[in-house]
Amino acid sequence: MKSQFSLTSLFSGLTKGYWWGALFLWLLIVAPAQASLILRVAIQEGVNQVKVGSTTRALVRDGSSGEILGEIPGMDGFAAQPSGNKVALSKWQANDIIIEPSANGYVWIGDRWYRGSAMLISRKGSVTAVNYVDLEQYLYSVLGAEMSGNWPQEALKAQAVAARSYALHQRQQAGNGIYDLDDTQGSQVYKGLETESSGTYAAVDATKDQVLTYQGQVILAVFHSSSGGHTENVEEVWSQPLPYLRGVPDFDQGSPVFEWSKTFTRSQLNGLISGVGNIIELTPQRKTTFGSIVSMKVVGDQGSKVLSGDALREVLGLKSNRFMVVPVNNSKNPTAFEVKGRGFGHAIGLSQWGAYNLAQQGYKYEQILAYYYRGVNLAKIQVQ
């Protein structure tokens, strides 16, 4: 199988537009790059092949010993694949392989450019690719992926502090030995250089090293897009009560996801929820204080079943658990159902659209954070 490919065409594809070409040049010359704490972010996990490369000449190291195995030229790419219990990259094989760009170059992993270096890890006949990246530089990308670099700076600063706190909390509490976080909504969305901008640089740099703490510990600073009017008490959605994650009235009115609806024919719903025959009604069994579905009873002409709000949200592809289901024609034998909902996400902690609106009203990021995370302190981490 051919393992080498050209990154030049991929790079030119990214730089076809003038604006992106100018941004990339600005990244090379201007964007700040200060050493800090290193995060391990899983980009590709358990795959049969992952493409890697570098904008500059890159050293190839044995991940276990640190020994230099060789180097790859800039703008050349290779496909890393499992080989027995090892990773094979071109002519090299090792249990783990590091791709380390020179001269502040960028590393290609899968289908994007990233700062830092790449670790290729062999596990159970597959390859996992992990980006080793400076925490502050990681946040340059996260802000643009989770919000938008064009949002008000005070909202972006609030997001920066929350995202930094969340990343450090996960690094301390939930690391699995291979990586600290992944790049999905399950952790924080991270897309490398693609989502960096002058707005994200400014917000991250202005809040450098700042985190939220409660009783001296970095908090679990979770966040969501929009609650639909009121955030949740964490223990009503998840199991562990945390004193700083309390429900508060939200300021997300007017957001694109404040209210939404989705309609299903009965045959569509029957295909998604089996075991009860033709569905007649869906009735909430248990709700949180502020209206999110914890469990829902589904009644059909051949029986009934109870589903959790999370399960129903997933199977129906809904934006949140804050919804109600009503028959379209209000009959005892409905042919369609409308799901009317509010918000996007779990509704715990910082509301991104709430932060947006508060920033538009002139509130500072410290005030926004203190509102959504109760009783916390703003502190600076000491990087060692």
Buried (B, 14 or more C-beta within 10 A) or exposed (E): EEBEBEBEEBBEEBBEEEEBEEBBEBBBEEBEEEEBBBBBBBBBBEBEBBBBBBBBBBBBBBBEEEEEBEBBEBBBBBBBBBBEEBBBBBEBBBBBBBBBBEEEBBBBBBEBBBBBBBBBBBBEEBBBBBBBBBBBBBBBBBBBBBBBBEBBBBBBBBBBBBBBBBBBBBBEEEEEEBBBBBBEEEBBBBBBBBBBBEBBBBBBBBBBBBBBBBEEEBBBBBBBBBBBBBBBBBBBBBEEEBEBBBBBEBBBEEBEBBBBEBEBEBEBBBEEBEEBEBBBBBEBBBBBEBBBBBBBBBBBEEEBEEBBBBEBBEEBEBBBBBBBBBBBEEEEEBEBBBBBBBBBBBBBBBBBBBBBBBBEEEBBBBEBBBBBBBEBEBBEBEBE
